[in-house]
Amino acid sequence: MSNNTLMHIKRLLTDSYPPSLEGELAENVELAELHDDIWALREILRAFANDDFSVDVKRSGVVFDNLRTLQEHINSIFILMQLVEQGNFSQQYPLTNSFAVAFNRMMSQFDSTLSSMKDGERALQERESHLKYLADHDPLTGLMNRRAFMERVLGALRMAALKGVSCGIMMIDIDFFKKFNDTYGHLAGDEALKHVAEVIGRAMRTDDFLGRYGGEEFMFFFYKADKKTGVAIAERLRRTLVNSPVPLDVGTVSLAASFGLAMASDVEATVIDEKFIEKLIKNADIALYQAKNTGRNKVVAF
Protein backbone atom coordinates (compact mmCIF):
# COMPACT_ATOMS: atom_id res chain seq x y z
CA MET A 1 0.00 0.00 0.00
CA SER A 2 1.54 3.31 -1.12
CA ASN A 3 2.27 6.24 1.13
CA ASN A 4 -0.37 8.27 -0.72
CA THR A 5 -2.96 5.59 0.02
CA LEU A 6 -2.00 5.43 3.70
CA MET A 7 -2.08 9.22 3.94
CA HIS A 8 -5.53 9.29 2.31
CA ILE A 9 -6.90 6.71 4.77
CA LYS A 10 -5.43 8.71 7.67
CA ARG A 11 -7.17 11.84 6.39
CA LEU A 12 -10.43 9.85 6.12
CA LEU A 13 -10.18 9.09 9.81
CA THR A 14 -9.20 12.58 10.99
CA ASP A 15 -10.51 15.26 8.59
CA SER A 16 -13.83 17.00 9.20
CA TYR A 17 -14.86 16.42 5.60
CA PRO A 18 -13.98 13.49 3.31
CA PRO A 19 -10.84 14.14 1.24
CA SER A 20 -11.19 13.88 -2.54
CA LEU A 21 -9.79 10.99 -4.52
CA GLU A 22 -7.47 12.58 -7.04
CA GLY A 23 -4.82 11.43 -9.48
CA GLU A 24 -3.74 7.83 -9.23
CA LEU A 25 -5.92 7.38 -6.15
CA ALA A 26 -9.05 8.06 -8.18
CA GLU A 27 -8.09 5.26 -10.58
CA ASN A 28 -7.88 2.67 -7.78
CA VAL A 29 -11.31 0.97 -7.71
CA GLU A 30 -10.61 -0.94 -4.48
CA LEU A 31 -9.46 2.26 -2.77
CA ALA A 32 -12.58 4.07 -3.94
CA GLU A 33 -14.76 1.36 -2.36
CA LEU A 34 -12.66 1.37 0.81
CA HIS A 35 -12.89 5.19 0.85
CA ASP A 36 -16.68 5.07 0.86
CA ASP A 37 -16.82 2.29 3.46
CA ILE A 38 -14.45 4.03 5.87
CA TRP A 39 -16.21 7.38 5.58
CA ALA A 40 -19.65 5.80 6.04
CA LEU A 41 -18.38 3.75 9.00
CA ARG A 42 -16.87 6.85 10.56
CA GLU A 43 -20.12 8.82 10.27
CA ILE A 44 -22.16 5.95 11.69
CA LEU A 45 -19.84 5.49 14.67
CA ARG A 46 -19.78 9.25 15.27
CA ALA A 47 -23.61 9.26 15.35
CA PHE A 48 -23.63 6.27 17.73
CA ALA A 49 -21.10 8.03 19.98
CA ASN A 50 -23.52 10.98 20.18
CA ASP A 51 -26.44 8.69 21.15
CA ASP A 52 -27.97 8.99 17.70
CA PHE A 53 -29.03 5.50 16.66
CA SER A 54 -31.46 6.66 13.99
CA VAL A 55 -28.79 7.00 11.29
CA ASP A 56 -29.59 4.99 8.17
CA VAL A 57 -27.00 2.22 7.69
CA LYS A 58 -27.31 1.78 3.93
CA ARG A 59 -24.09 0.03 2.92
CA SER A 60 -23.73 -3.74 2.76
CA GLY A 61 -21.04 -6.03 4.08
CA VAL A 62 -20.27 -7.87 7.30
CA VAL A 63 -19.31 -4.73 9.25
CA PHE A 64 -22.42 -2.78 8.22
CA ASP A 65 -24.70 -5.78 8.71
CA ASN A 66 -23.38 -6.10 12.26
CA LEU A 67 -23.87 -2.37 12.80
CA ARG A 68 -27.49 -2.67 11.68
CA THR A 69 -28.01 -5.55 14.11
CA LEU A 70 -26.43 -3.50 16.91
CA GLN A 71 -28.62 -0.56 15.95
CA GLU A 72 -31.76 -2.72 16.14
CA HIS A 73 -30.71 -4.01 19.57
CA ILE A 74 -30.02 -0.54 20.94
CA ASN A 75 -33.19 1.01 19.53
CA SER A 76 -35.24 -1.86 20.95
CA ILE A 77 -33.59 -1.39 24.34
CA PHE A 78 -34.27 2.37 24.26
CA ILE A 79 -37.96 1.76 23.51
CA LEU A 80 -38.21 -0.85 26.25
CA MET A 81 -36.44 1.40 28.77
CA GLN A 82 -38.90 4.21 28.02
CA LEU A 83 -41.77 1.80 28.67
CA VAL A 84 -40.09 0.64 31.88
CA GLU A 85 -39.82 4.29 32.97
CA GLN A 86 -43.58 4.55 32.47
CA GLY A 87 -44.12 1.43 34.60
CA ASN A 88 -44.91 -0.84 31.64
CA PHE A 89 -43.18 -4.21 32.07
CA SER A 90 -45.41 -6.15 29.69
CA GLN A 91 -43.27 -5.71 26.56
CA GLN A 92 -40.81 -8.34 25.30
CA TYR A 93 -37.45 -7.92 23.58
CA PRO A 94 -38.11 -8.86 19.93
CA LEU A 95 -34.88 -10.82 19.29
CA THR A 96 -33.85 -14.33 20.31
CA ASN A 97 -30.27 -14.16 21.57
CA SER A 98 -29.15 -14.92 25.12
CA PHE A 99 -29.47 -11.27 26.16
CA ALA A 100 -33.04 -11.17 24.88
CA VAL A 101 -33.94 -14.34 26.80
CA ALA A 102 -32.51 -12.95 30.05
CA PHE A 103 -34.07 -9.53 29.49
CA ASN A 104 -37.50 -10.95 28.67
CA ARG A 105 -37.38 -13.19 31.76
CA MET A 106 -36.58 -10.15 33.89
CA MET A 107 -39.41 -8.14 32.28
CA SER A 108 -41.87 -10.99 32.85
CA GLN A 109 -40.89 -11.14 36.52
CA PHE A 110 -41.25 -7.37 36.86
CA ASP A 111 -44.63 -7.48 35.13
CA SER A 112 -45.83 -10.32 37.36
CA THR A 113 -44.59 -8.52 40.48
CA LEU A 114 -46.23 -5.26 39.41
CA SER A 115 -49.53 -7.03 38.68
CA SER A 116 -49.43 -8.69 42.10
CA MET A 117 -48.72 -5.33 43.75
CA LYS A 118 -51.61 -3.69 41.88
CA ASP A 119 -53.94 -6.54 42.82
CA GLY A 120 -52.82 -6.21 46.44
CA GLU A 121 -53.33 -2.45 46.36
CA ARG A 122 -56.83 -2.85 44.89
CA ALA A 123 -57.70 -5.46 47.49
CA LEU A 124 -56.41 -3.16 50.24
CA GLN A 125 -58.39 -0.21 48.89
CA GLU A 126 -61.52 -2.34 48.67
CA ARG A 127 -60.97 -3.57 52.21
CA GLU A 128 -60.43 -0.01 53.47
CA SER A 129 -63.59 1.13 51.65
CA HIS A 130 -65.52 -1.78 53.14
CA LEU A 131 -64.23 -1.05 56.64
CA LYS A 132 -65.11 2.63 56.24
CA TYR A 133 -68.58 1.65 55.04
CA LEU A 134 -69.00 -0.61 58.07
CA ALA A 135 -67.79 2.18 60.36
CA ASP A 136 -70.28 4.67 58.86
CA HIS A 137 -73.37 2.51 58.33
CA ASP A 138 -75.86 0.60 60.37
CA PRO A 139 -75.36 -3.12 59.55
CA LEU A 140 -79.08 -3.94 59.64
CA THR A 141 -80.62 -1.20 57.50
CA GLY A 142 -77.57 0.01 55.55
CA LEU A 143 -78.37 3.58 56.59
CA MET A 144 -75.81 6.00 57.99
CA ASN A 145 -75.23 5.43 61.66
CA ARG A 146 -75.58 8.25 64.18
CA ARG A 147 -71.93 9.39 63.95
CA ALA A 148 -71.86 9.48 60.14
CA PHE A 149 -75.26 11.20 60.04
CA MET A 150 -74.05 13.91 62.43
CA GLU A 151 -70.94 14.51 60.31
CA ARG A 152 -73.00 14.86 57.14
CA VAL A 153 -75.55 17.10 58.82
CA LEU A 154 -72.73 19.36 60.01
CA GLY A 155 -71.60 20.00 56.42
CA ALA A 156 -75.17 20.30 55.11
CA LEU A 157 -76.18 22.83 57.78
CA ARG A 158 -73.13 24.99 57.14
CA MET A 159 -73.77 24.95 53.40
CA ALA A 160 -77.43 25.85 53.98
CA ALA A 161 -76.41 28.70 56.29
CA LEU A 162 -73.98 30.10 53.72
CA LYS A 163 -76.67 29.95 51.03
CA GLY A 164 -79.31 31.39 53.36
CA VAL A 165 -81.75 28.51 52.94
CA SER A 166 -83.89 26.85 55.60
CA CYS A 167 -83.55 23.20 56.50
CA GLY A 168 -84.23 20.96 59.45
CA ILE A 169 -84.14 17.59 61.13
CA MET A 170 -86.96 15.23 61.95
CA MET A 171 -86.84 12.35 64.39
CA ILE A 172 -88.95 9.34 63.39
CA ASP A 173 -90.02 6.66 65.83
CA ILE A 174 -91.98 3.51 64.91
CA ASP A 175 -95.15 3.36 66.97
CA PHE A 176 -95.72 0.40 69.31
CA PHE A 177 -92.52 -1.28 68.14
CA LYS A 178 -92.09 -3.25 71.40
CA LYS A 179 -95.55 -4.72 70.94
CA PHE A 180 -94.66 -5.56 67.33
CA ASN A 181 -91.55 -7.43 68.53
CA ASP A 182 -93.47 -9.23 71.27
CA THR A 183 -96.15 -10.29 68.80
CA TYR A 184 -94.10 -11.28 65.75
CA GLY A 185 -90.61 -11.83 67.15
CA HIS A 186 -87.33 -9.97 66.93
CA LEU A 187 -86.50 -11.26 63.45
CA ALA A 188 -89.76 -9.75 62.23
CA GLY A 189 -88.77 -6.59 64.09
CA ASP A 190 -85.54 -6.48 62.11
CA GLU A 191 -87.53 -6.87 58.90
CA ALA A 192 -89.76 -4.00 60.00
CA LEU A 193 -86.75 -1.73 60.59
CA LYS A 194 -85.33 -2.56 57.16
CA HIS A 195 -88.76 -2.01 55.62
CA VAL A 196 -89.13 1.45 57.18
CA ALA A 197 -85.64 2.41 55.96
CA GLU A 198 -86.49 1.29 52.41
CA VAL A 199 -89.91 2.95 52.29
CA ILE A 200 -88.66 6.32 53.56
CA GLY A 201 -85.50 6.07 51.45
CA ARG A 202 -87.56 5.64 48.27
CA ALA A 203 -89.95 8.46 49.19
CA MET A 204 -87.46 11.17 50.18
CA ARG A 205 -86.25 14.00 47.93
CA THR A 206 -82.85 14.05 46.22
CA ASP A 207 -81.12 16.43 48.66
CA ASP A 208 -82.58 14.87 51.81
CA PHE A 209 -80.95 11.98 53.65
CA LEU A 210 -81.77 9.43 56.30
CA GLY A 211 -79.90 7.76 59.16
CA ARG A 212 -80.59 5.35 61.99
CA TYR A 213 -80.45 6.90 65.42
CA GLY A 214 -80.78 3.66 67.36
CA GLY A 215 -83.46 1.13 68.26
CA GLU A 216 -86.63 1.99 66.35
CA GLU A 217 -85.66 5.65 65.86
CA PHE A 218 -84.51 7.24 62.62
CA MET A 219 -83.08 10.68 61.81
CA PHE A 220 -84.09 12.55 58.67
CA PHE A 221 -82.48 15.73 57.28
CA PHE A 222 -84.50 17.85 54.87
CA TYR A 223 -82.95 20.63 52.78
CA LYS A 224 -84.37 23.85 51.29
CA ALA A 225 -87.62 23.74 53.21
CA ASP A 226 -89.31 26.11 55.64
CA LYS A 227 -91.35 24.85 58.59
CA LYS A 228 -94.54 24.50 56.57
CA THR A 229 -92.79 22.54 53.84
CA GLY A 230 -90.96 20.40 56.41
CA VAL A 231 -94.27 19.45 58.01
CA ALA A 232 -95.68 18.62 54.56
CA ILE A 233 -92.68 16.40 53.83
CA ALA A 234 -93.13 14.58 57.14
CA GLU A 235 -96.87 14.12 56.51
CA ARG A 236 -96.15 12.60 53.09
CA LEU A 237 -93.62 10.21 54.61
CA ARG A 238 -96.02 9.30 57.42
CA ARG A 239 -98.83 8.49 54.96
CA THR A 240 -96.49 6.52 52.71
CA LEU A 241 -95.39 4.41 55.65
CA VAL A 242 -98.99 3.76 56.76
CA ASN A 243 -99.85 2.67 53.22
CA SER A 244 -96.85 0.32 53.01
CA PRO A 245 -97.41 -2.66 55.33
CA VAL A 246 -94.48 -4.94 56.22
CA PRO A 247 -94.44 -8.28 54.34
CA LEU A 248 -93.89 -11.09 56.87
CA ASP A 249 -94.27 -14.86 56.76
CA VAL A 250 -97.64 -14.51 58.51
CA GLY A 251 -98.80 -11.91 55.98
CA THR A 252 -98.56 -8.14 55.70
CA VAL A 253 -98.59 -6.10 58.91
CA SER A 254 -99.33 -2.36 59.09
CA LEU A 255 -96.88 0.04 60.67
CA ALA A 256 -97.09 3.67 61.68
CA ALA A 257 -94.59 6.18 63.02
CA SER A 258 -94.50 9.48 64.86
CA PHE A 259 -92.50 12.46 63.55
CA GLY A 260 -90.88 15.34 65.45
CA LEU A 261 -89.38 18.31 63.53
CA ALA A 262 -86.88 21.01 64.44
CA MET A 263 -85.90 23.81 62.05
CA ALA A 264 -82.53 25.45 61.42
CA SER A 265 -83.32 28.83 59.89
CA ASP A 266 -81.47 32.16 59.81
CA VAL A 267 -78.39 30.64 61.41
CA GLU A 268 -74.82 31.85 60.92
CA ALA A 269 -72.49 29.15 59.61
CA THR A 270 -69.91 30.02 62.26
CA VAL A 271 -72.18 28.92 65.12
CA ILE A 272 -72.95 25.52 63.59
CA ASP A 273 -71.03 22.80 65.43
CA GLU A 274 -71.72 19.45 67.08
CA LYS A 275 -73.39 21.12 70.07
CA PHE A 276 -75.69 23.03 67.72
CA ILE A 277 -76.69 19.77 66.03
CA GLU A 278 -77.24 18.05 69.37
CA LYS A 279 -79.53 20.93 70.37
CA LEU A 280 -81.40 20.61 67.08
CA ILE A 281 -81.87 16.86 67.62
CA LYS A 282 -82.99 17.49 71.19
CA ASN A 283 -85.66 19.92 69.94
CA ALA A 284 -86.80 17.37 67.33
CA ASP A 285 -86.91 14.75 70.09
CA ILE A 286 -89.10 17.01 72.23
CA ALA A 287 -91.50 17.39 69.30
CA LEU A 288 -91.41 13.62 68.72
CA TYR A 289 -92.42 12.85 72.29
CA GLN A 290 -95.20 15.35 72.03
CA ALA A 291 -96.44 13.45 68.97
CA LYS A 292 -96.16 10.21 70.94
CA ASN A 293 -98.02 11.61 73.95
CA THR A 294 -100.86 13.06 71.88
CA GLY A 295 -101.92 9.98 69.96
CA ARG A 296 -98.95 8.77 67.86
CA ASN A 297 -98.93 8.41 64.04
CA LYS A 298 -98.71 12.16 63.66
CA VAL A 299 -96.33 15.03 62.91
CA VAL A 300 -95.37 17.71 65.45
CA ALA A 301 -92.98 20.59 64.81
CA PHE A 302 -90.93 22.15 67.62
C-alpha positions in Angstrom: 0.0 0.0 0.0 1.5 3.3 -1.1 2.3 6.2 1.1 -0.4 8.3 -0.7 -3.0 5.6 0.0 -2.0 5.4 3.7 -2.1 9.2 3.9 -5.5 9.3 2.3 -6.9 6.7 4.8 -5.4 8.7 7.7 -7.2 11.8 6.4 -10.4 9.9 6.1 -10.2 9.1 9.8 -9.2 12.6 11.0 -10.5 15.3 8.6 -13.8 17.0 9.2 -14.9 16.4 5.6 -14.0 13.5 3.3 -10.8 14.1 1.2 -11.2 13.9 -2.5 -9.8 11.0 -4.5 -7.5 12.6 -7.0 -4.8 11.4 -9.5 -3.7 7.8 -9.2 -5.9 7.4 -6.1 -9.0 8.1 -8.2 -8.1 5.3 -10.6 -7.9 2.7 -7.8 -11.3 1.0 -7.7 -10.6 -0.9 -4.5 -9.5 2.3 -2.8 -12.6 4.1 -3.9 -14.8 1.4 -2.4 -12.7 1.4 0.8 -12.9 5.2 0.9 -16.7 5.1 0.9 -16.8 2.3 3.5 -14.4 4.0 5.9 -16.2 7.4 5.6 -19.7 5.8 6.0 -18.4 3.8 9.0 -16.9 6.8 10.6 -20.1 8.8 10.3 -22.2 5.9 11.7 -19.8 5.5 14.7 -19.8 9.3 15.3 -23.6 9.3 15.4 -23.6 6.3 17.7 -21.1 8.0 20.0 -23.5 11.0 20.2 -26.4 8.7 21.2 -28.0 9.0 17.7 -29.0 5.5 16.7 -31.5 6.7 14.0 -28.8 7.0 11.3 -29.6 5.0 8.2 -27.0 2.2 7.7 -27.3 1.8 3.9 -24.1 0.0 2.9 -23.7 -3.7 2.8 -21.0 -6.0 4.1 -20.3 -7.9 7.3 -19.3 -4.7 9.3 -22.4 -2.8 8.2 -24.7 -5.8 8.7 -23.4 -6.1 12.3 -23.9 -2.4 12.8 -27.5 -2.7 11.7 -28.0 -5.5 14.1 -26.4 -3.5 16.9 -28.6 -0.6 16.0 -31.8 -2.7 16.1 -30.7 -4.0 19.6 -30.0 -0.5 20.9 -33.2 1.0 19.5 -35.2 -1.9 21.0 -33.6 -1.4 24.3 -34.3 2.4 24.3 -38.0 1.8 23.5 -38.2 -0.9 26.3 -36.4 1.4 28.8 -38.9 4.2 28.0 -41.8 1.8 28.7 -40.1 0.6 31.9 -39.8 4.3 33.0 -43.6 4.5 32.5 -44.1 1.4 34.6 -44.9 -0.8 31.6 -43.2 -4.2 32.1 -45.4 -6.1 29.7 -43.3 -5.7 26.6 -40.8 -8.3 25.3 -37.4 -7.9 23.6 -38.1 -8.9 19.9 -34.9 -10.8 19.3 -33.9 -14.3 20.3 -30.3 -14.2 21.6 -29.2 -14.9 25.1 -29.5 -11.3 26.2 -33.0 -11.2 24.9 -33.9 -14.3 26.8 -32.5 -13.0 30.1 -34.1 -9.5 29.5 -37.5 -11.0 28.7 -37.4 -13.2 31.8 -36.6 -10.1 33.9 -39.4 -8.1 32.3 -41.9 -11.0 32.8 -40.9 -11.1 36.5 -41.2 -7.4 36.9 -44.6 -7.5 35.1 -45.8 -10.3 37.4 -44.6 -8.5 40.5 -46.2 -5.3 39.4 -49.5 -7.0 38.7 -49.4 -8.7 42.1 -48.7 -5.3 43.7 -51.6 -3.7 41.9 -53.9 -6.5 42.8 -52.8 -6.2 46.4 -53.3 -2.5 46.4 -56.8 -2.9 44.9 -57.7 -5.5 47.5 -56.4 -3.2 50.2 -58.4 -0.2 48.9 -61.5 -2.3 48.7 -61.0 -3.6 52.2 -60.4 0.0 53.5 -63.6 1.1 51.7 -65.5 -1.8 53.1 -64.2 -1.1 56.6 -65.1 2.6 56.2 -68.6 1.6 55.0 -69.0 -0.6 58.1 -67.8 2.2 60.4 -70.3 4.7 58.9 -73.4 2.5 58.3 -75.9 0.6 60.4 -75.4 -3.1 59.6 -79.1 -3.9 59.6 -80.6 -1.2 57.5 -77.6 0.0 55.6 -78.4 3.6 56.6 -75.8 6.0 58.0 -75.2 5.4 61.7 -75.6 8.2 64.2 -71.9 9.4 63.9 -71.9 9.5 60.1 -75.3 11.2 60.0 -74.1 13.9 62.4 -70.9 14.5 60.3 -73.0 14.9 57.1 -75.5 17.1 58.8 -72.7 19.4 60.0 -71.6 20.0 56.4 -75.2 20.3 55.1 -76.2 22.8 57.8 -73.1 25.0 57.1 -73.8 24.9 53.4 -77.4 25.9 54.0 -76.4 28.7 56.3 -74.0 30.1 53.7 -76.7 30.0 51.0 -79.3 31.4 53.4 -81.8 28.5 52.9 -83.9 26.9 55.6 -83.5 23.2 56.5 -84.2 21.0 59.4 -84.1 17.6 61.1 -87.0 15.2 61.9 -86.8 12.3 64.4 -89.0 9.3 63.4 -90.0 6.7 65.8 -92.0 3.5 64.9 -95.2 3.4 67.0 -95.7 0.4 69.3 -92.5 -1.3 68.1 -92.1 -3.2 71.4 -95.5 -4.7 70.9 -94.7 -5.6 67.3 -91.6 -7.4 68.5 -93.5 -9.2 71.3 -96.2 -10.3 68.8 -94.1 -11.3 65.8 -90.6 -11.8 67.2 -87.3 -10.0 66.9 -86.5 -11.3 63.5 -89.8 -9.8 62.2 -88.8 -6.6 64.1 -85.5 -6.5 62.1 -87.5 -6.9 58.9 -89.8 -4.0 60.0 -86.8 -1.7 60.6 -85.3 -2.6 57.2 -88.8 -2.0 55.6 -89.1 1.5 57.2 -85.6 2.4 56.0 -86.5 1.3 52.4 -89.9 3.0 52.3 -88.7 6.3 53.6 -85.5 6.1 51.4 -87.6 5.6 48.3 -90.0 8.5 49.2 -87.5 11.2 50.2 -86.2 14.0 47.9 -82.9 14.0 46.2 -81.1 16.4 48.7 -82.6 14.9 51.8 -80.9 12.0 53.7 -81.8 9.4 56.3 -79.9 7.8 59.2 -80.6 5.3 62.0 -80.4 6.9 65.4 -80.8 3.7 67.4 -83.5 1.1 68.3 -86.6 2.0 66.3 -85.7 5.7 65.9 -84.5 7.2 62.6 -83.1 10.7 61.8 -84.1 12.6 58.7 -82.5 15.7 57.3 -84.5 17.9 54.9 -83.0 20.6 52.8 -84.4 23.9 51.3 -87.6 23.7 53.2 -89.3 26.1 55.6 -91.3 24.9 58.6 -94.5 24.5 56.6 -92.8 22.5 53.8 -91.0 20.4 56.4 -94.3 19.4 58.0 -95.7 18.6 54.6 -92.7 16.4 53.8 -93.1 14.6 57.1 -96.9 14.1 56.5 -96.1 12.6 53.1 -93.6 10.2 54.6 -96.0 9.3 57.4 -98.8 8.5 55.0 -96.5 6.5 52.7 -95.4 4.4 55.7 -99.0 3.8 56.8 -99.9 2.7 53.2 -96.8 0.3 53.0 -97.4 -2.7 55.3 -94.5 -4.9 56.2 -94.4 -8.3 54.3 -93.9 -11.1 56.9 -94.3 -14.9 56.8 -97.6 -14.5 58.5 -98.8 -11.9 56.0 -98.6 -8.1 55.7 -98.6 -6.1 58.9 -99.3 -2.4 59.1 -96.9 0.0 60.7 -97.1 3.7 61.7 -94.6 6.2 63.0 -94.5 9.5 64.9 -92.5 12.5 63.6 -90.9 15.3 65.5 -89.4 18.3 63.5 -86.9 21.0 64.4 -85.9 23.8 62.0 -82.5 25.5 61.4 -83.3 28.8 59.9 -81.5 32.2 59.8 -78.4 30.6 61.4 -74.8 31.8 60.9 -72.5 29.1 59.6 -69.9 30.0 62.3 -72.2 28.9 65.1 -73.0 25.5 63.6 -71.0 22.8 65.4 -71.7 19.5 67.1 -73.4 21.1 70.1 -75.7 23.0 67.7 -76.7 19.8 66.0 -77.2 18.0 69.4 -79.5 20.9 70.4 -81.4 20.6 67.1 -81.9 16.9 67.6 -83.0 17.5 71.2 -85.7 19.9 69.9 -86.8 17.4 67.3 -86.9 14.8 70.1 -89.1 17.0 72.2 -91.5 17.4 69.3 -91.4 13.6 68.7 -92.4 12.8 72.3 -95.2 15.4 72.0 -96.4 13.5 69.0 -96.2 10.2 70.9 -98.0 11.6 73.9 -100.9 13.1 71.9 -101.9 10.0 70.0 -98.9 8.8 67.9 -98.9 8.4 64.0 -98.7 12.2 63.7 -96.3 15.0 62.9 -95.4 17.7 65.4 -93.0 20.6 64.8 -90.9 22.2 67.6 
